[in-house]
Amino acid sequence: MGVEILEERKECRIGRSGSVLVLVWYLEPTVPALERFEVHHRQLAAKFGKITMVSVIKGGLLPPGPEVRARIDKNTAELQKQRYGMITAIQASGLAAIFIRSFLAALALVSTEHMRVVKTTEELAKEIQRIPGQDEATRADAGLARDLAAFIALPPPTGVTP
């Protein structure tokens, strides 16, 4: 099926594979990047009814500032209703990555949303395919891990204006 690039920004690349919205973060999220993510999220949910959201964190491990946190909080309830769940892959390394992975894993335990934290692309693909409600085409996609790996491996966008 492949992962179609929907938008590239200096902070992230946004793509989709069927009903799966994929964000690869290279830098800390910004309000404009979150606004664009929300547009793509709503468009994909309008097409499929519900979607699976995937965030891959390759960089940008600083805690979000108050404006970004407020933007996330503003739309979380609405967007959660449009999702089967959310899977986050922390592919950055170091102490900050360990801290974020642990924090998100603990958050997943108390979240009302189906939320998982993984490290590898293979785990990511398996989690996408077994998430309750996932569409049959995505469940049957034998090349999902390969396609995600290729998308995630793309170099960060250069010369892209936010």
Number of C-alpha atoms within 10 A of each C-alpha: 13 17 21 15 14 14 15 21 20 18 24 28 24 25 24 23 18 19 21 25 24 27 25 25 24 21 17 18 20 17 15 14 20 16 14 15 21 15 11 18 24 17 12 20 20 12 11 15 14 23 27 29 23 25 19 25 24 20 18 17 21 12 12 14 12 9 11 18 14 12 15 17 11 11 12 10 11 11 17 18 14 19 23 21 22 22 23 22 20 23 18 19 12 9 10 14 19 12 12 18 20 13 12 17 17 13 14 17 12 10 11 10 15 17 21 21 25 19 15 14 21 15 15 23 24 13 18 25 21 12 18 12 14 19 20 9 12 19 17 10 16 13 13 23 19 15 19 20 17 13 21 22 11 10 9 19 15 9 9 11 9 12
